[in-house]
Amino acid sequence: MVAGEVALPDVLFRGRAELGDPTGRVRRNVYQASRALDPAAVAVLVEAAERIAAERADAALERTVREARHEGAAVRSCAVVMGTFLGRARLESILASHALSHAAEGRLYQGALLQGATACGLDAVAVPKRSIWEQGESALGVARDELRVWIDQLRREVGPPWAQDQKLAALAGWIALAQTSRA
């Protein structure tokens, strides 16, 4: 969670929400785990995974927003880094491709977060991973190299882990902060 001045926001909170089935009955990597099954059976499992992910995303976002507001923060938006666009890929095509099944799993959880943001009354901001640095330049008026330096320096502030997904989440949050501040 980033907040403060758009010119150089602060990281208020960071955490991890587990959106998979806590019972383990529906595997977190549902597409990969069920590639050998009949497509009709996979569709049932995917629907269950979507429902579970949506419920868990709603709960995690509600909890995070409540805690942030308790600390005095005004939460207005939720940014989600979006992976590869699948278009209208058929289930059979997804199951036949290792890469597409990974992309579909990412979309499942990304969609759950966007849905949860809307359910919490937040502006849901989808930021495509492929163009995130360009969007950062445009939304923030900061050169890409400077953005990368700022994102890398955040590691000193927030500590490890600080892998690519944390960096991109921070940048997406910063983009959402800029968009919300302008509105």
C-alpha positions as CSV (number, residue, x, y, z in Angstrom):
1,M,0.0,0.0,0.0
2,V,1.5,3.3,-1.0
3,A,0.3,6.7,0.1
4,G,1.3,10.3,0.5
5,E,2.6,12.6,-2.1
6,V,2.6,11.4,-5.7
7,A,6.0,12.9,-6.2
8,L,7.5,10.3,-3.8
9,P,5.0,8.2,-1.9
10,D,5.6,6.1,1.2
11,V,5.0,2.4,1.5
12,L,2.5,2.1,4.4
13,F,1.9,-1.6,4.3
14,R,2.9,-4.7,2.4
15,G,1.6,-8.2,2.8
16,R,0.6,-11.3,1.0
17,A,-2.9,-12.6,0.6
18,E,-3.3,-16.3,-0.1
19,L,-6.2,-16.7,-2.6
20,G,-6.1,-20.4,-3.0
21,D,-8.3,-23.1,-1.4
22,P,-7.1,-23.4,2.2
23,T,-8.4,-27.0,2.4
24,G,-6.3,-28.0,-0.7
25,R,-9.2,-29.7,-2.4
26,V,-8.9,-27.3,-5.3
27,R,-5.3,-26.8,-6.2
28,R,-3.9,-23.3,-6.4
29,N,-2.5,-24.0,-9.9
30,V,-5.9,-25.4,-11.0
31,Y,-5.2,-25.3,-14.7
32,Q,-1.8,-27.0,-14.5
33,A,-3.0,-29.6,-11.9
34,S,-5.9,-30.7,-14.0
35,R,-4.5,-30.7,-17.6
36,A,-5.0,-34.4,-17.8
37,L,-8.7,-34.3,-16.8
38,D,-11.7,-34.1,-19.0
39,P,-12.5,-30.4,-19.9
40,A,-15.9,-30.6,-18.2
41,A,-14.3,-31.7,-15.0
42,V,-11.7,-28.9,-15.3
43,A,-14.4,-26.3,-15.8
44,V,-16.0,-27.4,-12.5
45,L,-12.6,-27.1,-10.7
46,V,-11.9,-23.7,-12.4
47,E,-15.3,-22.4,-11.3
48,A,-14.6,-23.5,-7.7
49,A,-11.1,-21.9,-7.8
50,E,-12.6,-18.7,-9.1
51,R,-15.3,-18.6,-6.3
52,I,-12.7,-19.4,-3.6
53,A,-10.3,-16.8,-4.9
54,A,-13.0,-14.2,-5.1
55,E,-14.1,-14.9,-1.5
56,R,-10.6,-14.8,-0.2
57,A,-9.7,-11.6,-2.1
58,D,-12.8,-9.9,-0.8
59,A,-11.9,-10.9,2.8
60,A,-8.2,-9.9,2.4
61,L,-9.0,-6.5,0.8
62,E,-11.7,-5.7,3.4
63,R,-9.3,-6.5,6.2
64,T,-6.5,-4.5,4.7
65,V,-8.8,-1.5,4.0
66,R,-10.3,-1.7,7.5
67,E,-6.8,-1.8,9.1
68,A,-5.5,1.1,6.9
69,R,-8.5,3.2,7.8
70,H,-8.0,2.4,11.5
71,E,-4.5,3.9,11.1
72,G,-6.0,7.0,9.4
73,A,-5.3,6.2,5.8
74,A,-7.9,7.0,3.1
75,V,-7.9,4.0,0.7
76,R,-9.3,4.9,-2.7
77,S,-8.0,2.4,-5.2
78,C,-6.5,-1.0,-5.7
79,A,-4.0,-1.6,-8.5
80,V,-3.4,-5.1,-9.9
81,V,-0.5,-5.9,-12.2
82,M,-2.1,-7.8,-15.1
83,G,-0.3,-10.5,-17.0
84,T,-0.8,-11.8,-20.5
85,F,-4.1,-11.1,-22.2
86,L,-5.8,-14.4,-23.1
87,G,-8.7,-13.0,-25.1
88,R,-11.3,-15.6,-25.7
89,A,-9.0,-18.6,-25.4
90,R,-11.0,-21.8,-25.1
91,L,-10.5,-24.1,-22.2
92,E,-9.2,-26.9,-24.4
93,S,-6.5,-24.5,-25.8
94,I,-5.5,-23.4,-22.4
95,L,-5.2,-26.9,-21.2
96,A,-3.1,-27.9,-24.2
97,S,-0.5,-25.2,-23.6
98,H,1.7,-25.0,-20.5
99,A,2.2,-21.2,-21.1
100,L,-1.5,-20.5,-21.5
101,S,-2.4,-22.5,-18.4
102,H,0.0,-20.4,-16.3
103,A,-1.4,-17.2,-17.9
104,A,-5.0,-18.4,-17.1
105,E,-4.0,-19.0,-13.5
106,G,-2.6,-15.5,-13.2
107,R,-5.8,-14.1,-14.7
108,L,-7.9,-16.0,-12.3
109,Y,-6.2,-14.4,-9.3
110,Q,-5.8,-11.0,-10.9
111,G,-9.5,-11.0,-11.7
112,A,-10.4,-12.0,-8.1
113,L,-8.4,-9.0,-6.8
114,L,-10.1,-6.6,-9.2
115,Q,-13.5,-7.9,-8.3
116,G,-12.6,-7.7,-4.6
117,A,-11.5,-4.1,-5.0
118,T,-14.8,-3.2,-6.6
119,A,-16.7,-5.0,-3.9
120,C,-14.9,-2.9,-1.3
121,G,-15.8,0.3,-3.0
122,L,-12.4,0.9,-4.4
123,D,-11.4,2.0,-7.9
124,A,-10.0,-1.1,-9.5
125,V,-6.9,-0.2,-11.6
126,A,-5.6,-2.9,-13.9
127,V,-2.0,-2.1,-14.9
128,P,-0.7,-4.3,-17.7
129,K,2.7,-5.8,-16.8
130,R,3.9,-5.4,-20.4
131,S,3.5,-1.6,-20.4
132,I,3.9,-0.8,-16.7
133,W,7.0,1.2,-17.0
134,E,5.6,3.3,-19.9
135,Q,2.4,3.9,-17.9
136,G,4.5,4.9,-14.9
137,E,6.3,7.5,-17.1
138,S,3.1,8.8,-18.4
139,A,1.1,8.9,-15.1
140,L,3.9,10.2,-12.9
141,G,5.8,12.4,-15.4
142,V,9.1,10.6,-14.3
143,A,11.6,9.1,-16.7
144,R,11.8,5.3,-16.7
145,D,15.4,5.3,-15.3
146,E,14.4,7.5,-12.4
147,L,11.3,5.3,-11.7
148,R,13.6,2.2,-11.6
149,V,16.0,3.9,-9.2
150,W,13.1,4.9,-6.9
151,I,11.6,1.4,-7.0
152,D,15.0,-0.1,-6.3
153,Q,15.7,2.3,-3.4
154,L,12.4,1.2,-1.7
155,R,14.1,-2.1,-0.8
156,R,16.1,-0.2,1.9
157,E,12.9,1.2,3.3
158,V,10.8,-2.0,3.3
159,G,13.4,-4.7,3.4
160,P,13.4,-8.1,1.8
161,P,11.8,-9.8,0.0
162,W,12.0,-7.3,-2.9
163,A,11.6,-9.4,-6.0
164,Q,10.1,-8.3,-9.3
165,D,6.5,-8.9,-8.2
166,Q,6.9,-6.6,-5.2
167,K,8.6,-3.9,-7.3
168,L,5.9,-4.0,-9.9
169,A,3.1,-4.0,-7.2
170,A,4.7,-0.8,-5.7
171,L,4.9,0.8,-9.1
172,A,1.3,-0.1,-9.9
173,G,0.2,1.3,-6.6
174,W,2.1,4.5,-7.3
175,I,0.4,4.8,-10.7
176,A,-3.0,4.3,-9.0
177,L,-2.1,6.9,-6.4
178,A,-1.3,9.4,-9.2
179,Q,-4.6,8.6,-11.0
180,T,-6.7,8.9,-7.9
181,S,-4.9,12.2,-6.9
182,R,-5.8,13.7,-10.2
183,A,-9.4,12.6,-9.9
